[in-house]
Amino acid sequence: MKKDVIVVVVGVILISVAFCGCQSSQVKNNYGVSFESDVVNLINYTMEPRKNRAGNIDEITIQGRIENIVDKKINVKITAEFYDKNDGYINESSYKIIGLRIKPNPGYSTTFTIVYSGKNVDKVDHIRLHAEEF
């Protein structure tokens, strides 16, 4: 009986350790991000600030995966608006997808990449992502 309890406890610990680092995180830094769209669903995204040799952020890259949620083929513009900690607008960058198909099969999606390396990139506090048909 004791042996069975020990085996179960060890099994639970091993499973917990195996999965503790596997939980996906949509944000890999401290930036706040919001997303709005009536035509696509944001499945997931990652954000990576790149630092220069002096240790200052000189670029932010956002990579994500979206799926079309309307019943037609569409052209989509995904825009990332960058704001400082006082909610002051800094700049924006966008990515266009031409002919995003409707989901022929469940789970169909496509990827996008948005890079911002302009003025005040090191002051970015939060980002507003939105996608619209064009």
Beta strands, then each sheet from edge to edge (+ up, - down):
strand 1: 32-37
strand 2: 40-51
strand 3: 57-68
strand 4: 74-83
strand 5: 89-100
strand 6: 110-116
strand 7: 126-133
sheet 1: 1+ 7+ 4- 5+
sheet 2: 2+ 3- 6+
end
